[in-house]
Amino acid sequence: MRIRPYRKSDAKDLVSLIRALATYEKLPPPSGAAAKRLIADIGKRIRVLMADADGKSVGYAIYLFTYSSFLARPTLYLEDVFVLPEHRRGGIGGRFFEALHREARREKCGRMEWVVLDWNTPAHKFYRKLGAKPLDNWVTYRMVLDA
């Protein structure tokens, strides 16, 4: 098993994994046009890590950088981290976070942030085990803009 940077040849596998995440989260998957935009944005707006096991892609992490005006440092924002259910509990999630932590340090980030669905108890337990803490007094808002 290894964590590695995304390669252009990973496009089909990445989209398949994103669709698997949508199924897991009970959300509609990205349209074909959205998948094409996502692939085009890799390296420009977003960065991607892939997890390989037994010669196939079994997970991914998409991240980008925001900025903290109070810390005056970038923040590594983790948009998605997903491992196929049959490959969980094998250390892949921990390896993703080790790689993301190294990337955050390399970029001189002051913190890492991500959001978790409230019903995803296994994820909450995993993140707490890593030492992450949920934020109190903050509510995520979203405004969807027309494409």
N, C-alpha and C positions, 0 to 999 in steps of 0.2 A: 504494500500500500504506500502511496506517496501523494503528496500535495505538490502541485506544480502550477506555473502560470498557464493561462489559457493560450491555445494555439488556434490559428484560423481553421485548422482541420477539426476542431472541437465543436464547430457551430451546431451541427445536427444533434450531437449528444447534449450540448448545453440546453437547447430548446426543449429536448425531450425531458431533461431533468426539471426544467422550469414548469413544464406541463404536469410532471409528477408532483411538484410542490403545490401547484394549484389544486390538484385533486385532493391532496392531503389537507389543505387548508379550506377545502370546500368553496373555492373561488373559481370564477371563469378563467380559463387559460388565456394567454396572449393570442391575439389574432395573428394571422400570417404577416400582415403589415407591421404589427408591433414587434414581432420576432425579428423581422429584417432590420427595423430601426435599432433594436437592442444590439444585434450583432454589429451593426455599423458604428455604434457608440463605444464599443470596447476599445480602450486605449485612448479615447478622446474624452469621454465624460465619465466612464466607469472603468474599473479594473476587475478582473475575474481570476480566481484560482479554481483549479479542478482537482478532484480526488480520483485517483485510479486505484483499482484493486482487481487482481486477477485479469489484467489486460483490458478492463473496460472502465469507462467513466461512471462513478457511483455517487458523486456529489460535486457541489460547486459552492463558491462564495462570491457574491458581487459586492463590491465596496467602492466608495468614493470619498472625497474629502470635503468637509464643510469647515467653518471657521468659528472659533470662540472668541468673541470680543473681550470677554473677561479674562481669559487666560492668555490672549494674544498669541494663540497657537492654533494650528489646524486640528480638526477632529476627524478620526477615521470613522466614517459612518458605514455600518454594515447593513446593506439593503436586504440581502438574502444569504442565508446559509442553509444548505439542505444536503442530507445524505439519504439515499434510498433506504427504506425501512429494513430491508434484509441485511444491510451493511452497518447498521447502528450498533452501538455498544462494543465496537472494535477499535476505538481510539481515533477514528477519523475526525470527529468533531473537535476533540482536543488538539489534534494536529492542525486543523484549520485555524484555531485560535492562537496557537503558537506562531504560525506563519503570519497571521494578521497582526499580532503583537509586534513581531519583528518589523513588519512594514510600517506600523505606526511609529515605532522608535526611529526607524530610518528617516521618516518624514518629519520627525520632531513634533509629533502630535502630543497634545496635552491629555487626550482621552479618546476612548472608543465608545460609540453609542449604537444602539439598535432598538427596535421595538419587537414585542412578542405578543401574539394573540393571547387574550386573557385565559382562554380555555386550554392552552397548550402546556399542561402541567409538566410533561416530561422535559420540555425546553426550559421552563422556569427552574426546575430542579438542577438541570445540567449547568445553566448559567450561574446559579448560586454556588454550585460546587466549584466553579472556576474562580469564584470570588467577586463576581459581578453583583450589583445590587439594583433592585428596581427603584425608580425615582418616585418619591412622594410629591404630591402637590402639582404635578405636571400632567396635563391632558393633551394628547395628540389631536390636532385639528387637521383637516384636509380640505382643500378647495380643488376640485377637479376642473381643469381648464379644457376648453375645446381644442382638439388637435388642429 
